[in-house]
Amino acid sequence: MQLYSEFHRITNLNLPSTFYASLDKYTPQLLQLYKKRKTGTFGQKMEAVMMAFEERDKNDICAARIAALAGLPHYLKEDSAEVFRNCKEDDLEAAQEGEVVLVAVVNQEEVLQVPFETQHVSIVLEDMVVMSHRSWTDSLVILFALVYALHLKYLDKLSAFFEFIQVILLDLDDGRKQLRPKLQALKNELE
């Protein structure tokens, strides 16, 4: 994929391999941290993510990855609702509006908070679908690559989430001296 080649040219990293290797390393620890977080609005959202994950096959690495990534904004006390959207095929056009959005089209009777099973995922930049993919996690990797390669500013509502991917998962620190406190605390808990 040309996007991954450009990302490699900029960073000298193979994005999918580095991302998934690091995510697989941290997923069990993230899921354990999520189970402990039970207070407040974000705690309730975290509990919903974990309940949805508990219904899945425990050996399904894709489900574990999705739960780890879907729960991360809640753990960091960020609101992902405007960026990560789930809808049915009938509601797709209305859901594809926004500056930076991942829209997962799901089959379920009830549109769940966690997109474990998707028909497809649209990657939207500035109200325009730029790509579509089958997997939610692969779409997230592509979205991150686009934002990073195009030097777009991380959305305020999910800036810690994207910084986690950049600095902790991919080890691309851009010369920063220190992480913001909530990311440093999470990094310390993961080590």
Contacts in CASP RR format, 6 or more apart in sequence:
PFRMAT RR
TARGET T0000
AUTHOR 0000-0000-0000
METHOD contacts of the structure
MODEL  1
MQLYSEFHRITNLNLPSTFYASLDKYTPQLLQLYKKRKTGTFGQKMEAVM
MAFEERDKNDICAARIAALAGLPHYLKEDSAEVFRNCKEDDLEAAQEGEV
VLVAVVNQEEVLQVPFETQHVSIVLEDMVVMSHRSWTDSLVILFALVYAL
HLKYLDKLSAFFEFIQVILLDLDDGRKQLRPKLQALKNELE
3 142 0 8 1.000
3 145 0 8 1.000
3 146 0 8 1.000
3 149 0 8 1.000
4 14 0 8 1.000
4 15 0 8 1.000
4 16 0 8 1.000
4 145 0 8 1.000
6 145 0 8 1.000
6 149 0 8 1.000
7 13 0 8 1.000
7 15 0 8 1.000
7 145 0 8 1.000
7 148 0 8 1.000
7 149 0 8 1.000
8 14 0 8 1.000
8 15 0 8 1.000
10 148 0 8 1.000
10 149 0 8 1.000
11 148 0 8 1.000
11 170 0 8 1.000
11 172 0 8 1.000
13 170 0 8 1.000
13 172 0 8 1.000
15 141 0 8 1.000
15 144 0 8 1.000
15 145 0 8 1.000
15 170 0 8 1.000
16 138 0 8 1.000
16 141 0 8 1.000
18 169 0 8 1.000
18 170 0 8 1.000
19 141 0 8 1.000
19 144 0 8 1.000
19 165 0 8 1.000
19 169 0 8 1.000
19 170 0 8 1.000
20 65 0 8 1.000
22 168 0 8 1.000
22 169 0 8 1.000
22 170 0 8 1.000
22 171 0 8 1.000
23 65 0 8 1.000
23 68 0 8 1.000
23 69 0 8 1.000
23 137 0 8 1.000
23 169 0 8 1.000
24 61 0 8 1.000
24 65 0 8 1.000
26 68 0 8 1.000
26 168 0 8 1.000
26 169 0 8 1.000
26 190 0 8 1.000
27 61 0 8 1.000
27 64 0 8 1.000
27 65 0 8 1.000
27 68 0 8 1.000
28 64 0 8 1.000
29 189 0 8 1.000
29 190 0 8 1.000
30 68 0 8 1.000
30 71 0 8 1.000
30 72 0 8 1.000
30 75 0 8 1.000
30 190 0 8 1.000
31 50 0 8 1.000
31 53 0 8 1.000
31 64 0 8 1.000
31 67 0 8 1.000
31 68 0 8 1.000
33 75 0 8 1.000
33 186 0 8 1.000
33 189 0 8 1.000
34 46 0 8 1.000
34 49 0 8 1.000
34 50 0 8 1.000
34 67 0 8 1.000
34 68 0 8 1.000
34 71 0 8 1.000
34 74 0 8 1.000
34 75 0 8 1.000
35 50 0 8 1.000
37 43 0 8 1.000
37 46 0 8 1.000
37 74 0 8 1.000
37 75 0 8 1.000
38 46 0 8 1.000
38 47 0 8 1.000
42 74 0 8 1.000
42 75 0 8 1.000
42 77 0 8 1.000
43 74 0 8 1.000
45 71 0 8 1.000
45 74 0 8 1.000
45 113 0 8 1.000
46 71 0 8 1.000
46 74 0 8 1.000
46 75 0 8 1.000
48 113 0 8 1.000
48 114 0 8 1.000
49 67 0 8 1.000
49 70 0 8 1.000
49 71 0 8 1.000
49 74 0 8 1.000
49 113 0 8 1.000
49 114 0 8 1.000
50 67 0 8 1.000
52 67 0 8 1.000
52 112 0 8 1.000
52 113 0 8 1.000
52 114 0 8 1.000
52 116 0 8 1.000
53 63 0 8 1.000
53 64 0 8 1.000
53 67 0 8 1.000
53 114 0 8 1.000
56 63 0 8 1.000
56 67 0 8 1.000
56 116 0 8 1.000
57 63 0 8 1.000
62 116 0 8 1.000
62 135 0 8 1.000
62 137 0 8 1.000
63 116 0 8 1.000
65 137 0 8 1.000
66 114 0 8 1.000
66 115 0 8 1.000
66 116 0 8 1.000
66 136 0 8 1.000
66 137 0 8 1.000
67 114 0 8 1.000
69 137 0 8 1.000
69 140 0 8 1.000
70 80 0 8 1.000
70 84 0 8 1.000
70 113 0 8 1.000
70 114 0 8 1.000
70 115 0 8 1.000
72 161 0 8 1.000
72 164 0 8 1.000
73 79 0 8 1.000
73 80 0 8 1.000
73 84 0 8 1.000
73 158 0 8 1.000
73 161 0 8 1.000
74 80 0 8 1.000
75 186 0 8 1.000
76 160 0 8 1.000
76 161 0 8 1.000
76 164 0 8 1.000
76 182 0 8 1.000
76 183 0 8 1.000
76 186 0 8 1.000
77 182 0 8 1.000
78 157 0 8 1.000
78 158 0 8 1.000
78 159 0 8 1.000
78 160 0 8 1.000
78 161 0 8 1.000
79 157 0 8 1.000
80 157 0 8 1.000
80 158 0 8 1.000
80 161 0 8 1.000
82 98 0 8 1.000
82 101 0 8 1.000
82 155 0 8 1.000
82 157 0 8 1.000
83 100 0 8 1.000
83 101 0 8 1.000
83 102 0 8 1.000
83 155 0 8 1.000
83 157 0 8 1.000
83 158 0 8 1.000
84 101 0 8 1.000
84 102 0 8 1.000
84 104 0 8 1.000
84 115 0 8 1.000
85 95 0 8 1.000
85 101 0 8 1.000
85 102 0 8 1.000
85 103 0 8 1.000
85 104 0 8 1.000
86 103 0 8 1.000
86 104 0 8 1.000
86 105 0 8 1.000
86 106 0 8 1.000
86 111 0 8 1.000
86 112 0 8 1.000
86 113 0 8 1.000
86 115 0 8 1.000
87 94 0 8 1.000
87 95 0 8 1.000
87 103 0 8 1.000
87 104 0 8 1.000
87 105 0 8 1.000
87 106 0 8 1.000
87 111 0 8 1.000
88 105 0 8 1.000
88 106 0 8 1.000
88 111 0 8 1.000
89 105 0 8 1.000
89 119 0 8 1.000
92 103 0 8 1.000
92 105 0 8 1.000
92 122 0 8 1.000
95 101 0 8 1.000
95 103 0 8 1.000
96 103 0 8 1.000
96 122 0 8 1.000
96 124 0 8 1.000
96 127 0 8 1.000
96 129 0 8 1.000
97 124 0 8 1.000
97 127 0 8 1.000
98 124 0 8 1.000
98 126 0 8 1.000
98 127 0 8 1.000
99 125 0 8 1.000
99 126 0 8 1.000
99 127 0 8 1.000
99 155 0 8 1.000
100 124 0 8 1.000
100 125 0 8 1.000
100 143 0 8 1.000
100 147 0 8 1.000
100 152 0 8 1.000
100 155 0 8 1.000
101 122 0 8 1.000
101 123 0 8 1.000
101 124 0 8 1.000
102 121 0 8 1.000
102 122 0 8 1.000
102 123 0 8 1.000
102 124 0 8 1.000
102 136 0 8 1.000
102 139 0 8 1.000
102 140 0 8 1.000
102 143 0 8 1.000
103 121 0 8 1.000
103 122 0 8 1.000
103 124 0 8 1.000
104 115 0 8 1.000
104 118 0 8 1.000
104 120 0 8 1.000
104 121 0 8 1.000
104 136 0 8 1.000
104 139 0 8 1.000
105 118 0 8 1.000
105 119 0 8 1.000
105 120 0 8 1.000
105 121 0 8 1.000
105 122 0 8 1.000
106 112 0 8 1.000
106 115 0 8 1.000
106 117 0 8 1.000
106 118 0 8 1.000
106 119 0 8 1.000
107 117 0 8 1.000
107 119 0 8 1.000
108 117 0 8 1.000
115 121 0 8 1.000
115 136 0 8 1.000
118 134 0 8 1.000
118 135 0 8 1.000
118 136 0 8 1.000
120 132 0 8 1.000
120 133 0 8 1.000
120 134 0 8 1.000
121 132 0 8 1.000
121 133 0 8 1.000
121 134 0 8 1.000
121 135 0 8 1.000
121 136 0 8 1.000
121 138 0 8 1.000
121 139 0 8 1.000
122 129 0 8 1.000
122 131 0 8 1.000
122 132 0 8 1.000
123 129 0 8 1.000
123 130 0 8 1.000
123 131 0 8 1.000
123 132 0 8 1.000
123 133 0 8 1.000
123 139 0 8 1.000
123 142 0 8 1.000
123 143 0 8 1.000
123 146 0 8 1.000
124 130 0 8 1.000
125 146 0 8 1.000
125 152 0 8 1.000
130 146 0 8 1.000
131 139 0 8 1.000
131 142 0 8 1.000
133 139 0 8 1.000
133 142 0 8 1.000
144 162 0 8 1.000
144 165 0 8 1.000
144 166 0 8 1.000
146 152 0 8 1.000
147 154 0 8 1.000
147 162 0 8 1.000
148 166 0 8 1.000
148 172 0 8 1.000
154 162 0 8 1.000
154 163 0 8 1.000
155 162 0 8 1.000
160 180 0 8 1.000
160 182 0 8 1.000
160 183 0 8 1.000
163 179 0 8 1.000
163 180 0 8 1.000
163 183 0 8 1.000
164 183 0 8 1.000
164 186 0 8 1.000
166 172 0 8 1.000
166 173 0 8 1.000
166 174 0 8 1.000
167 173 0 8 1.000
167 176 0 8 1.000
167 179 0 8 1.000
167 183 0 8 1.000
168 183 0 8 1.000
168 186 0 8 1.000
168 187 0 8 1.000
168 190 0 8 1.000
178 184 0 8 1.000
179 187 0 8 1.000
END
